[in-house]
């Protein structure tokens, strides 16, 4: 081939993208005898254009995939489209097109963008979640879970986004706002379908400890969301009624400090206790809002079974029926939320725990302004006007026979006492709630359920799957599900009695689509017959799963990852796969920051990847995004950084162009050349080459530190630039170094690596080469003896590697024990390093 003098990235990149496609180099085969590596980036929503976050995310995954292939792994690196969801429905309403048309046009354009980046995806495994071929299996899973009791229907207060006009899962509500549109979320009572994720709560929590390849903060977020609480259930009799309020608490040590009770607005006892329905409805309207705590005194009291205290009952907007029992005991002295409520409604505060170091004999009385009770305090540092709750451990007081016991020990004693007296029982609760999957929107998977007046709830027979979304609907984005308007969809026959039946008109939460897609990738498009069982043949799935490296944003730490872990366990228990965890290793990449803020159109700080690729090329774009910061850190955008990456590639191109003729005729002579015959300056280049092979390899293996790996490559290119070959052995060394640079660079900037590899006389593709190995002996730096002086007098000697940086030499000298003894407490005025000879430490008297 003829290498052009000028580096033209667009021309080079299109050439090699066509070559890879024609040769099907990214196609993945099933080879059980070969070690596998499944690399997966979270698939995108087809919004119509990629952004710099995509560029970074997919470049990271592509480096891993290409590197592992060259290390001899059979690599699965697929891509698809998370295609259902509100944006497509909203776009259809705005532009007057069907969501399907809008979605598939966007997919076509985005696929071209991804290919233009030179990403090594196996497109034969491409999936699109809005296609019936895919969402049939969402429905299939639903039916299997319905059979197992893992899918069920119930009336429930749900999170309702008035702007999106749909239900949100608990995980989709962030600071009382819709995760998607940021509107304030309200509560609405609807009959909904749920997945029983709580069935796996204990396993999901326990197995968090096995997620050793996940970031610690993500594992902690998973644990906190599941929220295991070991405590006790206690029944509080309601005064004047043959009823009880059951509460759960993880703080039995504070039971003697209960001064009021709170129940959820939808608690069955609320309507029985509250006579003024208008006031009750007013509290319901504020249900679930944490920013303002609103309560309504019911007029009723319960009796604390441990001490006989008469306790008033309030309906409170912050108590959720979905958590625990829908009733809570309130201990304002030891819970900040209860404290704030008590202050607002002038309720008593009774201290039952004090810090160990503040126990005193002084006794004083806090008067209860509501005349419910009065409390004897055992600690003078607490006054009636305390400003916040004390929530830590301490010594129990005002708690009968348990007073004087450490609160941590008292928990077990009090639970035992409650069980002996049959006042309640020790139990375990979880914060995790079942997953509400019903959505009142069109663009999603239809729930495969029928309603028959005679037979009740009837699952759609498996032979009738998929239940296809109809196209004769009018989308408005408001009110009830648009599917109610399609008579052809809505009305059908009951498969049991052949009578009239109507279809479920809710669609599934789009997180269902992404909770198992990684398993579907294990099979090529033609490997699943829509009339056969899912995931057959199972051998491929067993071979590929679990995903070895998953890559995506930390914003999915709870939502997507938890649902995927749940779905994987369901699939395991259905006998479809053998693993319980979907992702062995997880990398959560940082955001792309520009002008001090995350890139977004609203902030006007977006950099268009298309513009960047057209101006500098995909290789430069990839290289900059990988070099500017470690993958897990935020990347600060820098125009100068992009220019620097481009100059580096341009310089490498120039080196090869300058020496192209000499390099191209030296075919394979570099294999096994005699290193003992090369000149000293060639020996230094050879050593640097082996050191760079070691550095790049270890940096990639060590948590994908691509930035330092690229920095090492740049150092080697600097050495190559200054090297002038003289003898034949020098030229062999030179070509050896050039070839190793190109192979090491190829995962990061694949197109230029291919072009220059061919230009120096090698057959393509560079990606069919093995990843180079380093020779530890050659890579080792020669050691020299260094003199250490203090004020010009010889005091010690050390051996160091040649080329050790001055700051490291200084540190090593100062850490010598003999030097420490001489310097002592004296002031070090300066340290002079004479490279390769000595270190002189100048100290004062």
N, C-alpha and C positions, 0 to 999 in steps of 0.2 A: 504494500500500500504506500501511497505518497502522503506524508504528513504535511499539512499546510502550515505555513509559518505563523499565521495568526490563529489564536485560539477562538473558535466560534462555537460557543456552547450549544446554541440552538441546533445547529447542523449536526454536531456530534451526538447530541442526546437523542434526536429523532432517529438517527441511523441505528443506534444500539437498541433503542426501544423496539424498533421493527425487527431487528435481529433476534432479540429475546423472544418476541411473540412468534416469529416464524419457526424458531427452533424449539418452542414450548419449554424453555429452560425452567420456568417456574411451576410447571405441572408436577403435582405430587402423586407418587405411586404408593401402593400398599405393599410393604415389604416387611413382614414380621421378623425376618432374620436381621434386619438393620435397626440400630438404635434410633429412636424417634425423638423429635423435638417439635412440640406444638406451640407456635408463637402466635399470639392473637392480640390485636388492638381492639378496643371497644368500637363497634360499628357505628357509623354516623347516622343522624337523621338527614334525609335528603332535602336540605333546605335550598339547594340550588347552587351553592358556592362553598368552596373550602376556605378556611381562614388560617392564620398563622398557628393557631393552636393545633389544627389538623396537621399542618406541615410538620410541626415538632413531634406530635404524637406518632404519626405514621413513619417518620424518618427514624425514630428510636426503634420501632418494631422492625423496620426493614434492615437496619444494621444488625440487630440480633439474628434475624432470619438468615441473612446472607453469611454472617459469621459462622453460624452453626452448620450451614450447608458445607462450608469449606472445612469445617472440623470433622466432616464425615457423617453428620446426622441426616436422617430422612426428615425433612422439615415440612410441616404443614403450616402454611401462612395464607389464610383465606380472608375474604372481605365480603361484606354484604350491606344491607340497608335496613335500618330501623324505621320502617316506612309508614306505620300507622301513627295517628296522633292529631292533636288539635291544629297545629300550624297548617297542615294540608286542608283541613276542613275550613279554617278561617280564610285561607287563600282562595278556596273555591267560592266562598261567599263574596269575597271582595272582588274577584276577577270574573266571576260567572263561568267558571270551568269546573269540571268534575274533579274531585280530589285525586282520582286515579291518574287522570291526564296530567295534572300539575306534578304529581309525585314522579311518574315515570320520565317526564321531560327533565326533571331535576336530576334524577339518577343518571340519565344518559350524559348530561353535561358534567356532573361531578365525577363520573367514571373516567371521562377523558382527562379531567384535571389530575386525578390520582395517577393515571398512567403517565401523564406528563412529568410527574415527579420521579418516575423511574422506580416505582414500588414493585416488589417481586411477589405479587399476589397470584394465587392459583384461581383464576376467574372461573374455572370449571365448577368450583364449589360455591359460587356466588348465590346468596339467598336474598329474597325481598319479602319482608314480613307481611306486606299487604296482599301478596298473591295467595289465591285459594290453595295452591300447592303447599304453601307454608302454614297458613292459619288453620287448615284442616286439622293439623296436629295440635294446635292450641285447644281446639274443640275435643279432639281425641283425649288429650290429657284431662280436660275438664270432666269428661264422662267417666274416666278411670277413677278420678278423685271423688266424684259423686258416688260411685259404687263403694268406695272405701270409707265413705263418711268424711272425707277431707274437703269436700265442697258442699256447702249448705246455705240455706236462705233464712233470713230472720229480719224482723223489724229492728231498726237501730237508728240512733242519732248519728248522723254522718257529717263529715266536713263538706260543706257546700260552698263552691266558688260561684258567686252570682255573676261574675263576668264571663267565666268559661261555661257557666250553666251546667256544671257536672260535679260529681262526687270526687273527693280527693282522699287518698289513703293517709293515715296519720303521718307517715314518713314524707308525704308531699306537702305538709303544712310546716312552714318555717317561720317562727316568730309570729304565728297567727295569720300568716299571709300565704297566698297560693304560690307554690314553688315556680309556677310557670309564668303567671302574669302579675304577681305581687299584689293582687286584690285582697282585701280583708276577708277572711274565711268566716262563715257563719255555720250554725248547726241546724240541721234539717232531719226530720224523722222520715225515713223511707224504708221500704223492704228491699233488701240488698242481698247479693250473693257474696259469700266469703270463702276464702281458702283457709283451712285450719292449720296455719303455720305454727300455732302454739303447741301442736302435737309434737313438734320437734324442738321445742324451746330448750329443754335441758341438753339435748345433743348438740344443738347449734352453739350453745354457750360452752359446753365442755370441750368441743372440738376446736374452739378458738385457740386453745393452747397448742394445737398442732399446726397452726398456720405460721410456721417459722419463716416462711419466705415472704410474709406480708409485712408492711410497715407497722411498727408498734402502735402508732396513733390510730390506724384503721382498725386493728384488732380491738383496741380499747373502745372505739366508737361502736363496734359491733356488740361488745360485752355490755356496754352501758345501755344500748338500745334494748337488748334482751332483758336486762335489768332483773336478775334473780334477787329475790328478797326472802330471807328465811325469817319467819316470825310466828305470829299467833293470830288465830281468829277468835274473837270474843263476842258473845251475845249480850247486848244491853237491852234489858226489858223496857218496854215503853209504858210509862205510867198511865194507868187507866185503860189500857188496851191489852188484849191477849195477843200481843205482837212483840217482836224483838227487832232491834237493829243489829245486824252482824257487821262487824268491822274487822279489817286486817291491819296489823301493824308490825313493823320490823323493830319497833322500840317498846317492847313490853315493860322496860324499866321506867317508862314515863306514864304508865296506865293510871297511877294514883294522882297524876297532875292534870287529868282531863277536866276541863271546865265548860266545854260545850261540844255539841256534835254537829256535823254538817252532812247533808245528804244531797245527791244530785237532783236537779230539777225534774228528771224523768224517773226518779226512784218510785217504785210502786206505793210507798208510804206518803209521798209528797202530797198527792191529791186527797188522801185520807186525813192528813194533818192540817192542811191549809184550807181554810174556808173561803178566803177571798181569791177566786180564780184569776181575777185580773192581775193581782199582784204576783201570783205564781207565774203567769204568762210573761210578765215583765222580766222576771229573773231568767226564764227560759230563753228570752230573746237575747240575753247576754251570755248564754251558756258557752262555756269553753274559752271565754276571753280572760286571759291571765293579766292583762294590763290593769284592769280594775276589778277588785274583789267586791262582789255584790251579794248581800245576804238578806234573807227574809225569815224572821222568827215565826215558827209554825204554831206557837202557843202550846206545844207539847214538850214533855220532858222524858228523858230516860233515866234509869238508875244504874250508876256505875257498880257492877257486881263485885268489885274488889273492895270498895270502901263505903258503899251505900250512898254516895253523893248524888244529889238530884241535879241532872245535867240538861240544860235547855237544848233544843234541836232547831237548827237553822237549815233552810234551803240555800245553797251557795252555788254560784255560777261556775266556780273553779273545780267543783267535784264532778268527775266524769264517771258515768255509769259503766263505761267500758273498762275502767281500771278497778281492780279489786272487787269490792262488793257494792260500790256506789254510795257507801256511807263511810265516813271517817271520824275517828275520835280527834279532838283538837286539844293540843297541849301548848298553849301560847308561850309558856315560859321556855320551851325547848324546841320550838319550830317557828322559823321566822315568818312563814306565810300565816300561820295561826296567830302569831303575835300581832301582825299588822291588822288582821281581821278583828281581833279582840280590841285593839286600840280604837278602830273605827266604830265599833258597835258597843264600846264601853263594857266589855265583858271581863270577868275575873281572870287573874293570872296567878297560878299557883306553882311555886318552885318545888321540884322534887329531886333535882340533881344539882350539886354544887361542886366546883373544882376541889380536888383533894387538898390543895395548899391554902384553901380559904375557909375550912371548917372552923367555926367558932361556937362558943356556948351561948352567945347572946341570942335572945329570943325577941322577936317583934312581930307585930300583926299587920297584915295587909287587909284592909277593909274592902269588901266586895260591894261596889256601888249599886249592883242590881239585887242585893240581898239574897243572892243564891247561896252564899257560904262565906266563911272567912277562913283565912289560911294562916297557919303558924309557920313563920320562917325560921330556919336554923342557921342563917348566915348573914352577918351584918353588912357585907359588901353588896348585897342585893337589896334594893329599896323598892317601895311600891311603884316608883316611877322609872323602872328599868327601861333602857332605850332599845334593847334588842334581845332576842332569844339567845339562851346559852344552849348550843346544840352538840357540844362535845361530851366525852365521857367524864365521870366524876364519882362522887359518893351519893348514894340514895338517901333522901330525907323525906319526911312527911309521908312515908309509905308503909306504915304499920310495922310488921315484924321484919320487913326488908330494909328498913332504915339503917344506915351505917355500913351497908354492903356496897362494894364497888359495882358501878352500874353494869359493867361488862359481865360480871359474875351473876348479878341479879337477874339478867335476862333469862338465863336457863332456869333459875330457881322459880321465877314468877310463872314461866310457861308450865313448869312441872306442877306448881300450885293450882293453876287454872285447870289443867287436865285432871288432877286429882279431885277437884271440886266440881268437875263437869260444867265449867263455865265457858269452855271453848276448847280449842285444840291447836297444837303446834302444826304449822303448815308452811308451804313454800308458794310464793306468788311470783309472777313475772310481769314486768312492765310491757312486754311484747303482747300486742293484740293480734287477733286474727286479721288477715289481709282482705279488706273489702275490695272486690274487683269490679263491681258494677259501675258502669259509666253511662250517662244519659247523652251520649253522642253517637254520631254515625260512623265515623272513620275509625273502626276498630273491629275486632273479631266478634261476630255474633255469638252470644251464649247459646249453646245447643240444648235448650229446654223448651218444652211445650206445656201449656196450661189447658187442661180439659175439665169441664164442669163435673164430669162423672169420675174421671180417674185421678184428678188432681195434678200434681207435678209429674211430668213424664219426660224422661231424657230422650233426645233424638236418637233413633237407632244408628249404630255405627255405619251401617251400609248407606245411610243417607247423608253422610258427611262428604264434603264440607257443606255447612249451611252458608250459602253465598249471600254476600251483601247485595241488596237490590240497587238498581241505578235510578229507579223512578221515585226519587225522594227530592224534596225541596229543603235546601239547607238555609237556615236562618241564624243558627248559633244561639238561639234563645229557647227557653222553656223545656218541654219534654223531648224525649228522643225522637229524631226525625223518622225513625223506622215505623212509628205509629201511623205515618201517612201512607205507607205502602200496603195496600190491601192484599196484593199478591203475596207479599212477604208475611204479613201478619196472620192471615187466615189459612189454616191448613187442617189436615185430618189427624186425629189421634191414632198413633200406631197400635194402641191397645184395643180400643173399642170402635175405631173408624168413625167416631163422632166428630163434631166440630171442636177444633182446638185453636188456640192462638199462640204465636211464638213469643218468647222473651224478646223484648225490644231494647234491653240494655246491651251494651257491648263491653268487652273485657278491657280492663286497665292495660295500657300498652306495655307496662312492665312485664306482663305475661310473655309478650313476644321475645323480650331480651333475656328471659330467665332460663332459656334452654337452647338458644340459637347456637351456642358453641358445640353442642352435641350434633346438631344437624350438619355442621361443617364437616363432620367426619366422613360424610358420604358425598359422592359426586351427584350431580343433578339427576342422573338417570338411575341411581342406585335404590331409590325408594319408589315402589309401585303404590299408587294411591289406594289400591284395593287390598294391599297387604298390610301386615303389622309394621308399626313404626320401628325404625332402627334395625332392620334386617338387611343384610347379615350383621349379627352382633360382633363378629370378630374385628371389624374395622374400628368400631367404637371402643372396644376393649383395648385395641392397640394404641389409639390416639389419646384417649382420655387418661388422666386429667390434662387440662391445658398446662403446659410447663411454664409459660411466661405470659401473663396477662398485663396489659398496659392501658391505662386510662386515667381520668381525672379523679381527684380525691372527693369531688362532690358526689360521687356514687358510692361512698364508703358505707352508707346504710341501705339506701333504696335498692339499687340493682344488685349489689353483692350479696345482701342478705336473702333476697328473693331467689337468686341463682343457687345459693347454698341450700335453700329449702327445696327447690325444684329438683336439684341433683339427688337429694335424699329420697324424694318421691320416686324418681326414675329408678334409683337403686332398689327400693322396696317393691317396685313393680317388676323387677327382674330384668330391666332393660340395660342397665350398666352395672359395673362392679365397684365403682368408686363413690364415695360419699361427698368428697370435696371437689368442686369444679376447677379450682385454680391453685396450682401448687405454689407459684410465685406471683407476686403482684407488685407492679411498679406504678406509682401514682406520680405522673409528671407534673411539674409546676406550670404556672400560667405564663403567658407572654405579656410582658409589661412594657408600656411605652408612655413616656412623659409622666411616670409615677403612678399609672393606673392600668388596670387590665384593659387590653384592647377591646373596644366596642364601638359600634356605629354612633351610639348616643354621645360618646365622649369625643368623637371626631379624631380618634388616634389609631384608626385601623390602617394597616399596611396590606395592600392587596397582593396575595401570593402570585396571582397571574402576572401582575406588573413586575414583580421581583424575578420570576422565572424568565419572562421575556427579556428583561434587561441583563440579568446576570447568569441565568441558567439554573436548572434544578440542582446541579451539583453544588453550586455556591450556596443556594438557599438551604440545602440539607446540611452542608458543612457548617454554616454559621449557626443554625439552630442547635446543632450538636456540640459546637465548640464554646458557645457563649456562656454556658452554665451546666452543672451536673443535671441529669434528667429530672431528679426529684425537686430541684430548686426552681424558683421563678426565673424566667429569662428576661433580662432587661434589653429591650430593643436598642440597636445601635446602628445607624447608617454607616459609621466608620467600621464597625465590626463586619458588616456585609462586604464593604469594599476590601477589607483586609483578607477575608476568605477568598474573594475573587482574585486578588493579587497573588495569593499563595498558589492557587491552581494555575494561574497564568505563568508564574515563575517556573513551576514544575514542567509545564508545557514547553517553555523556552529551553530548559536544560535538555530535554529529550530531543527537541528539534535541532538544537545545536550539534548534538552528538549522534543523530539518528543513523547516519550511514555506518559509523564505526560499531554502534550497538547492534544494528540489524544484521550484520554479517557474522556476529559472534554467536551464532545459534545457541547450542546447548553446552558450550565449552565450560560454562561456569560450574557445572555439576562436578564437584570433587576436585577443584583446582587446589594446587599445593600452596597452602597459606604460609608455609615456611619460606617461600621464595619471594614473597611480596615485600615492597619497600616499607620503611617505617611509617610514612604518611598514609600508605594504603592499609597498613595494619591498624592504624587508628580508625580509618573509615570502616573497616571490617568489624572492629570491636563495637563501634557506634551502631552499626547495622544490627548486630546480634543483641545489643542492649535495647534497641528500639523494638525489635521483635518481641523481646521479653516484656517490655513496658506496655506496649499496645495490647498484647495478649492478656497480661495480668490486669490491666486497667479495665478491659472489657469484662473479664471474668469477675472482677471485684466490683460488684454492684453497678456495672455499666458506666464507669467513669469515662465517658467518651471524650469529654473536654480535655482531660489530661493525656489521653491516648493520642488525640489530634495534636496536642502541644508537642508530644514526643516525635511525631512524624515531621512536624515543622522544624524541629531541631536537627533531625537527620537530613532533611532537604538543605538546610543551611550548610551542613558539613559537605554534602554532595556538591553544592554550588561552588565552594572554595577548593574543591579537589581537582587537580590537573593530572590525568593519567599520563604515565611516561612509558612503562614497559607493558608487555602483553599481560603480565599478571596484574598490573595496575588496572588495565582495561577490564579484565575479568572481575576484579573486585568492584570496579565502578558499575558494571552491569549487574552484578549480584545485588548491590545496594539499590540500584534503580528498580530492579524487578521486585525486590522486597518492599520498597516504598509503595509501588503500584498495588501489590497484593494487599498490603496492610491498609491502604487507602480505599480499596474497592468497596467495602461495605458502606463507607461514608459517602463517597462520590463515585458511584459505579460507572458512569458513562465515560468520564475522562480516563479512568483507570483502564477500561476496555480499549479505548482508542490508542493510548500510549503503549499498552501491552502489545497490541498488534504492530504498532509502528516500530518497535525494537526487535521485530523478527519472530514473534511468538504467534501460535495459532490461537484464535479465540475459542472458547470464552475464558476470560480470566477466572470466572466463577467455577470453572471445572478444575481449577488448581487446588491443591491441598494448602491449608493454612500453614505457613512456615513455622519451623521449630528453631529455637536458638540453641547455641552451643554454650553451655555455662562456662566452660574454660575460656573460650574466646571472649565472652562478654565480661569476664572479670577484669576489673581495673587493676593495673599494676600498683603495688604499694611502694611508698617512699618513706624514708625516715625524716621526721620534722623536728627541729630543735625548738624548745620552748625556753625563752629568756624572761627574766624579770628585771626590769631596769638595765637591760643589756648583759646580764649575767646568766650563764647557762644553768638551768635548774632542772630540766627534764627533757625527755625525748618521747615521741609517739610515732606509730606507724599509721599512715593514712593512705586511702586510695587516691591515685593520681586523678586530678580533676575535681577533687572535693571542693565545693564552694567555700569562699572565705568565711561566711557567717557560720557554717558548720565547723570549720577548722577552729574558729575562735571559741565556739561553744565547747568543743572537745578539749581544747587546751585548758579552759577555765574549770572544767569538771575533773581534771586530774587531781587526785588526792593530795599529792605533794605540793601542787600549786595552791590548792585551797589552804593548806596549813601555813604556807609562807605569806600569802596575801592576808589571811585572817580578816580583821575588821578594817583594814586599811582601804582607802578610796582608790578605785581603779580609774585613772585619768583617761587612758586610751589603750587600745590594743592594735598593734601593727602586725599585719600579716604580709610576709614576703613570700609570694607563691612558690611552692616547691622547695623552700629553704627553712624558714623559721617563723616563729610567732614571738613578738616582744611585747610583754605586758608592762605598762608604765603605771607605777603606783605611787601614791604620796606617803609621807611618813605617818 
